[in-house]
């Protein structure tokens, strides 16, 4: 598992990789934005609950 093996593995991945199509790109974009929105909402709710309880100044 030396350097040569890692380099050939990287080259093989780059050879088989392809650009996503338009529909796949938009699907990935929507999924990422949804995940960011969910994380933001969870963070907001935690901060809001802490503010109500008085643990957050």
mmCIF file as gemmi writes it, N, C-alpha and C atoms, coordinates in Angstrom:
data_model
loop_
_atom_site.group_PDB
_atom_site.id
_atom_site.type_symbol
_atom_site.label_atom_id
_atom_site.label_alt_id
_atom_site.label_comp_id
_atom_site.label_asym_id
_atom_site.label_entity_id
_atom_site.label_seq_id
_atom_site.pdbx_PDB_ins_code
_atom_site.Cartn_x
_atom_site.Cartn_y
_atom_site.Cartn_z
_atom_site.occupancy
_atom_site.B_iso_or_equiv
_atom_site.pdbx_formal_charge
_atom_site.auth_seq_id
_atom_site.auth_asym_id
_atom_site.pdbx_PDB_model_num
ATOM 1 N N . UNK Axp A 1 ? 0.836 -1.188 0 1 0 ? 1 A 1
ATOM 2 C CA . UNK Axp A 1 ? 0 0 0 1 0 ? 1 A 1
ATOM 3 C C . UNK Axp A 1 ? 0.878 1.247 0 1 0 ? 1 A 1
ATOM 4 N N . UNK Axp A 2 ? 1.732 1.313 -0.974 1 0 ? 2 A 1
ATOM 5 C CA . UNK Axp A 2 ? 2.678 2.413 -1.043 1 0 ? 2 A 1
ATOM 6 C C . UNK Axp A 2 ? 2.127 3.59 -1.828 1 0 ? 2 A 1
ATOM 7 N N . UNK Axp A 3 ? 3.032 4.481 -2.112 1 0 ? 3 A 1
ATOM 8 C CA . UNK Axp A 3 ? 2.685 5.704 -2.826 1 0 ? 3 A 1
ATOM 9 C C . UNK Axp A 3 ? 2.209 5.404 -4.248 1 0 ? 3 A 1
ATOM 10 N N . UNK Axp A 4 ? 2.857 4.457 -4.906 1 0 ? 4 A 1
ATOM 11 C CA . UNK Axp A 4 ? 2.476 4.123 -6.28 1 0 ? 4 A 1
ATOM 12 C C . UNK Axp A 4 ? 1.043 3.594 -6.345 1 0 ? 4 A 1
ATOM 13 N N . UNK Axp A 5 ? 0.673 2.766 -5.375 1 0 ? 5 A 1
ATOM 14 C CA . UNK Axp A 5 ? -0.685 2.219 -5.334 1 0 ? 5 A 1
ATOM 15 C C . UNK Axp A 5 ? -1.704 3.34 -5.153 1 0 ? 5 A 1
ATOM 16 N N . UNK Axp A 6 ? -1.412 4.263 -4.254 1 0 ? 6 A 1
ATOM 17 C CA . UNK Axp A 6 ? -2.336 5.378 -4.023 1 0 ? 6 A 1
ATOM 18 C C . UNK Axp A 6 ? -2.482 6.243 -5.274 1 0 ? 6 A 1
ATOM 19 N N . UNK Axp A 7 ? -1.37 6.51 -5.938 1 0 ? 7 A 1
ATOM 20 C CA . UNK Axp A 7 ? -1.432 7.336 -7.14 1 0 ? 7 A 1
ATOM 21 C C . UNK Axp A 7 ? -2.226 6.652 -8.251 1 0 ? 7 A 1
ATOM 22 N N . UNK Axp A 8 ? -2.023 5.357 -8.45 1 0 ? 8 A 1
ATOM 23 C CA . UNK Axp A 8 ? -2.792 4.658 -9.484 1 0 ? 8 A 1
ATOM 24 C C . UNK Axp A 8 ? -4.273 4.604 -9.117 1 0 ? 8 A 1
ATOM 25 N N . UNK Axp A 9 ? -4.58 4.471 -7.834 1 0 ? 9 A 1
ATOM 26 C CA . UNK Axp A 9 ? -5.974 4.479 -7.414 1 0 ? 9 A 1
ATOM 27 C C . UNK Axp A 9 ? -6.616 5.836 -7.694 1 0 ? 9 A 1
ATOM 28 N N . UNK Axp A 10 ? -5.877 6.91 -7.429 1 0 ? 10 A 1
ATOM 29 C CA . UNK Axp A 10 ? -6.396 8.253 -7.713 1 0 ? 10 A 1
ATOM 30 C C . UNK Axp A 10 ? -6.611 8.463 -9.204 1 0 ? 10 A 1
ATOM 31 N N . UNK Axp A 11 ? -5.676 8 -10.004 1 0 ? 11 A 1
ATOM 32 C CA . UNK Axp A 11 ? -5.8 8.152 -11.46 1 0 ? 11 A 1
ATOM 33 C C . UNK Axp A 11 ? -7 7.362 -11.969 1 0 ? 11 A 1
ATOM 34 N N . UNK Axp A 12 ? -7.222 6.169 -11.447 1 0 ? 12 A 1
ATOM 35 C CA . UNK Axp A 12 ? -8.369 5.362 -11.867 1 0 ? 12 A 1
ATOM 36 C C . UNK Axp A 12 ? -9.678 6.044 -11.503 1 0 ? 12 A 1
ATOM 37 N N . UNK Axp A 13 ? -9.743 6.645 -10.328 1 0 ? 13 A 1
ATOM 38 C CA . UNK Axp A 13 ? -10.959 7.36 -9.937 1 0 ? 13 A 1
ATOM 39 C C . UNK Axp A 13 ? -11.202 8.53 -10.872 1 0 ? 13 A 1
ATOM 40 N N . UNK Axp A 14 ? -10.165 9.278 -11.187 1 0 ? 14 A 1
ATOM 41 C CA . UNK Axp A 14 ? -10.33 10.43 -12.078 1 0 ? 14 A 1
ATOM 42 C C . UNK Axp A 14 ? -10.711 10.009 -13.49 1 0 ? 14 A 1
ATOM 43 N N . UNK Axp A 15 ? -10.252 8.855 -13.934 1 0 ? 15 A 1
ATOM 44 C CA . UNK Axp A 15 ? -10.619 8.372 -15.274 1 0 ? 15 A 1
ATOM 45 C C . UNK Axp A 15 ? -12.086 7.962 -15.352 1 0 ? 15 A 1
ATOM 46 N N . UNK Axp A 16 ? -12.589 7.352 -14.289 1 0 ? 16 A 1
ATOM 47 C CA . UNK Axp A 16 ? -13.973 6.879 -14.327 1 0 ? 16 A 1
ATOM 48 C C . UNK Axp A 16 ? -14.975 7.958 -13.942 1 0 ? 16 A 1
ATOM 49 N N . UNK Axp A 17 ? -14.52 9.027 -13.314 1 0 ? 17 A 1
ATOM 50 C CA . UNK Axp A 17 ? -15.435 10.093 -12.903 1 0 ? 17 A 1
ATOM 51 C C . UNK Axp A 17 ? -15.913 10.865 -14.13 1 0 ? 17 A 1
ATOM 52 N N . UNK Axp A 18 ? -17.15 11.331 -14.047 1 0 ? 18 A 1
ATOM 53 C CA . UNK Axp A 18 ? -17.693 12.149 -15.122 1 0 ? 18 A 1
ATOM 54 C C . UNK Axp A 18 ? -18.499 13.289 -14.522 1 0 ? 18 A 1
ATOM 55 N N . UNK Axp A 19 ? -18.685 14.311 -15.315 1 0 ? 19 A 1
ATOM 56 C CA . UNK Axp A 19 ? -19.456 15.451 -14.838 1 0 ? 19 A 1
ATOM 57 C C . UNK Axp A 19 ? -20.919 15.04 -14.705 1 0 ? 19 A 1
ATOM 58 N N . UNK Axp A 20 ? -21.593 15.528 -13.667 1 0 ? 20 A 1
ATOM 59 C CA . UNK Axp A 20 ? -23.018 15.196 -13.541 1 0 ? 20 A 1
ATOM 60 C C . UNK Axp A 20 ? -23.834 15.929 -14.598 1 0 ? 20 A 1
ATOM 61 N N . UNK Axp A 21 ? -24.925 15.323 -14.969 1 0 ? 21 A 1
ATOM 62 C CA . UNK Axp A 21 ? -25.825 15.963 -15.912 1 0 ? 21 A 1
ATOM 63 C C . UNK Axp A 21 ? -26.594 17.079 -15.231 1 0 ? 21 A 1
ATOM 64 N N . UNK Axp A 22 ? -27.376 17.785 -16.008 1 0 ? 22 A 1
ATOM 65 C CA . UNK Axp A 22 ? -28.124 18.926 -15.472 1 0 ? 22 A 1
ATOM 66 C C . UNK Axp A 22 ? -29.097 18.498 -14.383 1 0 ? 22 A 1
ATOM 67 N N . UNK Axp A 23 ? -29.837 17.419 -14.599 1 0 ? 23 A 1
ATOM 68 C CA . UNK Axp A 23 ? -30.827 16.988 -13.614 1 0 ? 23 A 1
ATOM 69 C C . UNK Axp A 23 ? -30.155 16.469 -12.349 1 0 ? 23 A 1
ATOM 70 N N . UNK Axp A 24 ? -29.053 15.743 -12.49 1 0 ? 24 A 1
ATOM 71 C CA . UNK Axp A 24 ? -28.339 15.247 -11.315 1 0 ? 24 A 1
ATOM 72 C C . UNK Axp A 24 ? -27.732 16.398 -10.516 1 0 ? 24 A 1
ATOM 73 N N . UNK Axp A 25 ? -27.221 17.415 -11.213 1 0 ? 25 A 1
ATOM 74 C CA . UNK Axp A 25 ? -26.659 18.573 -10.538 1 0 ? 25 A 1
ATOM 75 C C . UNK Axp A 25 ? -27.723 19.299 -9.723 1 0 ? 25 A 1
ATOM 76 N N . UNK Axp A 26 ? -28.896 19.514 -10.3 1 0 ? 26 A 1
ATOM 77 C CA . UNK Axp A 26 ? -29.961 20.219 -9.579 1 0 ? 26 A 1
ATOM 78 C C . UNK Axp A 26 ? -30.462 19.395 -8.403 1 0 ? 26 A 1
ATOM 79 N N . UNK Axp A 27 ? -30.507 18.075 -8.554 1 0 ? 27 A 1
ATOM 80 C CA . UNK Axp A 27 ? -30.911 17.213 -7.445 1 0 ? 27 A 1
ATOM 81 C C . UNK Axp A 27 ? -29.912 17.325 -6.287 1 0 ? 27 A 1
ATOM 82 N N . UNK Axp A 28 ? -28.624 17.263 -6.593 1 0 ? 28 A 1
ATOM 83 C CA . UNK Axp A 28 ? -27.604 17.398 -5.555 1 0 ? 28 A 1
ATOM 84 C C . UNK Axp A 28 ? -27.646 18.773 -4.913 1 0 ? 28 A 1
ATOM 85 N N . UNK Axp A 29 ? -27.877 19.799 -5.697 1 0 ? 29 A 1
ATOM 86 C CA . UNK Axp A 29 ? -27.96 21.154 -5.164 1 0 ? 29 A 1
ATOM 87 C C . UNK Axp A 29 ? -29.137 21.294 -4.209 1 0 ? 29 A 1
ATOM 88 N N . UNK Axp A 30 ? -30.287 20.751 -4.592 1 0 ? 30 A 1
ATOM 89 C CA . UNK Axp A 30 ? -31.462 20.825 -3.714 1 0 ? 30 A 1
ATOM 90 C C . UNK Axp A 30 ? -31.243 20.052 -2.428 1 0 ? 30 A 1
ATOM 91 N N . UNK Axp A 31 ? -30.613 18.887 -2.517 1 0 ? 31 A 1
ATOM 92 C CA . UNK Axp A 31 ? -30.356 18.089 -1.316 1 0 ? 31 A 1
ATOM 93 C C . UNK Axp A 31 ? -29.405 18.828 -0.378 1 0 ? 31 A 1
ATOM 94 N N . UNK Axp A 32 ? -28.363 19.429 -0.928 1 0 ? 32 A 1
ATOM 95 C CA . UNK Axp A 32 ? -27.406 20.179 -0.094 1 0 ? 32 A 1
ATOM 96 C C . UNK Axp A 32 ? -28.072 21.387 0.55 1 0 ? 32 A 1
ATOM 97 N N . UNK Axp A 33 ? -28.862 22.129 -0.205 1 0 ? 33 A 1
ATOM 98 C CA . UNK Axp A 33 ? -29.54 23.292 0.358 1 0 ? 33 A 1
ATOM 99 C C . UNK Axp A 33 ? -30.555 22.891 1.417 1 0 ? 33 A 1
ATOM 100 N N . UNK Axp A 34 ? -31.232 21.781 1.215 1 0 ? 34 A 1
ATOM 101 C CA . UNK Axp A 34 ? -32.166 21.292 2.215 1 0 ? 34 A 1
ATOM 102 C C . UNK Axp A 34 ? -31.435 20.911 3.499 1 0 ? 34 A 1
ATOM 103 N N . UNK Axp A 35 ? -30.293 20.262 3.366 1 0 ? 35 A 1
ATOM 104 C CA . UNK Axp A 35 ? -29.5 19.906 4.539 1 0 ? 35 A 1
ATOM 105 C C . UNK Axp A 35 ? -29.018 21.125 5.297 1 0 ? 35 A 1
ATOM 106 N N . UNK Axp A 36 ? -28.569 22.151 4.582 1 0 ? 36 A 1
ATOM 107 C CA . UNK Axp A 36 ? -28.125 23.382 5.228 1 0 ? 36 A 1
ATOM 108 C C . UNK Axp A 36 ? -29.286 24.051 5.939 1 0 ? 36 A 1
ATOM 109 N N . UNK Axp A 37 ? -30.46 24.06 5.314 1 0 ? 37 A 1
ATOM 110 C CA . UNK Axp A 37 ? -31.63 24.671 5.935 1 0 ? 37 A 1
ATOM 111 C C . UNK Axp A 37 ? -32.055 23.914 7.192 1 0 ? 37 A 1
ATOM 112 N N . UNK Axp A 38 ? -32.007 22.599 7.145 1 0 ? 38 A 1
ATOM 113 C CA . UNK Axp A 38 ? -32.381 21.794 8.318 1 0 ? 38 A 1
ATOM 114 C C . UNK Axp A 38 ? -31.413 22.048 9.464 1 0 ? 38 A 1
ATOM 115 N N . UNK Axp A 39 ? -30.113 22.069 9.174 1 0 ? 39 A 1
ATOM 116 C CA . UNK Axp A 39 ? -29.128 22.342 10.222 1 0 ? 39 A 1
ATOM 117 C C . UNK Axp A 39 ? -29.31 23.741 10.8 1 0 ? 39 A 1
ATOM 118 N N . UNK Axp A 40 ? -29.593 24.706 9.967 1 0 ? 40 A 1
ATOM 119 C CA . UNK Axp A 40 ? -29.836 26.062 10.449 1 0 ? 40 A 1
ATOM 120 C C . UNK Axp A 40 ? -31.077 26.133 11.321 1 0 ? 40 A 1
ATOM 121 N N . UNK Axp A 41 ? -32.128 25.424 10.929 1 0 ? 41 A 1
ATOM 122 C CA . UNK Axp A 41 ? -33.359 25.427 11.716 1 0 ? 41 A 1
ATOM 123 C C . UNK Axp A 41 ? -33.146 24.759 13.07 1 0 ? 41 A 1
ATOM 124 N N . UNK Axp A 42 ? -32.403 23.675 13.092 1 0 ? 42 A 1
ATOM 125 C CA . UNK Axp A 42 ? -32.116 22.995 14.362 1 0 ? 42 A 1
ATOM 126 C C . UNK Axp A 42 ? -31.296 23.91 15.272 1 0 ? 42 A 1
ATOM 127 N N . UNK Axp A 43 ? -30.294 24.561 14.722 1 0 ? 43 A 1
ATOM 128 C CA . UNK Axp A 43 ? -29.492 25.495 15.504 1 0 ? 43 A 1
ATOM 129 C C . UNK Axp A 43 ? -30.319 26.648 16.027 1 0 ? 43 A 1
ATOM 130 N N . UNK Axp A 44 ? -31.212 27.168 15.2 1 0 ? 44 A 1
ATOM 131 C CA . UNK Axp A 44 ? -32.083 28.256 15.635 1 0 ? 44 A 1
ATOM 132 C C . UNK Axp A 44 ? -33.008 27.803 16.754 1 0 ? 44 A 1
ATOM 133 N N . UNK Axp A 45 ? -33.581 26.618 16.62 1 0 ? 45 A 1
ATOM 134 C CA . UNK Axp A 45 ? -34.488 26.124 17.66 1 0 ? 45 A 1
ATOM 135 C C . UNK Axp A 45 ? -33.758 25.896 18.979 1 0 ? 45 A 1
ATOM 136 N N . UNK Axp A 46 ? -32.552 25.363 18.917 1 0 ? 46 A 1
ATOM 137 C CA . UNK Axp A 46 ? -31.777 25.153 20.143 1 0 ? 46 A 1
ATOM 138 C C . UNK Axp A 46 ? -31.469 26.497 20.811 1 0 ? 46 A 1
ATOM 139 N N . UNK Axp A 47 ? -31.05 27.455 20.028 1 0 ? 47 A 1
ATOM 140 C CA . UNK Axp A 47 ? -30.76 28.785 20.598 1 0 ? 47 A 1
ATOM 141 C C . UNK Axp A 47 ? -32.023 29.431 21.146 1 0 ? 47 A 1
ATOM 142 N N . UNK Axp A 48 ? -33.136 29.265 20.47 1 0 ? 48 A 1
ATOM 143 C CA . UNK Axp A 48 ? -34.41 29.84 20.917 1 0 ? 48 A 1
ATOM 144 C C . UNK Axp A 48 ? -34.849 29.206 22.233 1 0 ? 48 A 1
ATOM 145 N N . UNK Axp A 49 ? -34.743 27.893 22.331 1 0 ? 49 A 1
ATOM 146 C CA . UNK Axp A 49 ? -35.133 27.202 23.573 1 0 ? 49 A 1
ATOM 147 C C . UNK Axp A 49 ? -34.211 27.628 24.711 1 0 ? 49 A 1
ATOM 148 N N . UNK Axp A 50 ? -32.92 27.717 24.469 1 0 ? 50 A 1
ATOM 149 C CA . UNK Axp A 50 ? -31.994 28.155 25.507 1 0 ? 50 A 1
ATOM 150 C C . UNK Axp A 50 ? -32.286 29.595 25.935 1 0 ? 50 A 1
ATOM 151 N N . UNK Axp A 51 ? -32.689 30.451 24.996 1 0 ? 51 A 1
ATOM 152 C CA . UNK Axp A 51 ? -33.018 31.822 25.33 1 0 ? 51 A 1
ATOM 153 C C . UNK Axp A 51 ? -34.276 31.88 26.199 1 0 ? 51 A 1
ATOM 154 N N . UNK Axp A 52 ? -35.232 31.042 25.924 1 0 ? 52 A 1
ATOM 155 C CA . UNK Axp A 52 ? -36.462 31.018 26.718 1 0 ? 52 A 1
ATOM 156 C C . UNK Axp A 52 ? -36.174 30.487 28.121 1 0 ? 52 A 1
ATOM 157 N N . UNK Axp A 53 ? -35.378 29.425 28.198 1 0 ? 53 A 1
ATOM 158 C CA . UNK Axp A 53 ? -35.076 28.815 29.488 1 0 ? 53 A 1
ATOM 159 C C . UNK Axp A 53 ? -34.144 29.719 30.311 1 0 ? 53 A 1
ATOM 160 N N . UNK Axp A 54 ? -33.325 30.519 29.656 1 0 ? 54 A 1
ATOM 161 C CA . UNK Axp A 54 ? -32.429 31.417 30.345 1 0 ? 54 A 1
ATOM 162 C C . UNK Axp A 54 ? -31.004 30.917 30.421 1 0 ? 54 A 1
ATOM 163 N N . UNK Axp A 55 ? -30.661 29.879 29.666 1 0 ? 55 A 1
ATOM 164 C CA . UNK Axp A 55 ? -29.3 29.361 29.698 1 0 ? 55 A 1
ATOM 165 C C . UNK Axp A 55 ? -28.379 30.107 28.744 1 0 ? 55 A 1
ATOM 166 N N . UNK Axp A 56 ? -28.936 30.827 27.829 1 0 ? 56 A 1
ATOM 167 C CA . UNK Axp A 56 ? -28.146 31.544 26.832 1 0 ? 56 A 1
ATOM 168 C C . UNK Axp A 56 ? -28.284 33.032 27.085 1 0 ? 56 A 1
ATOM 169 N N . UNK Axp A 57 ? -27.171 33.711 27.206 1 0 ? 57 A 1
ATOM 170 C CA . UNK Axp A 57 ? -27.235 35.152 27.487 1 0 ? 57 A 1
ATOM 171 C C . UNK Axp A 57 ? -27.055 35.962 26.247 1 0 ? 57 A 1
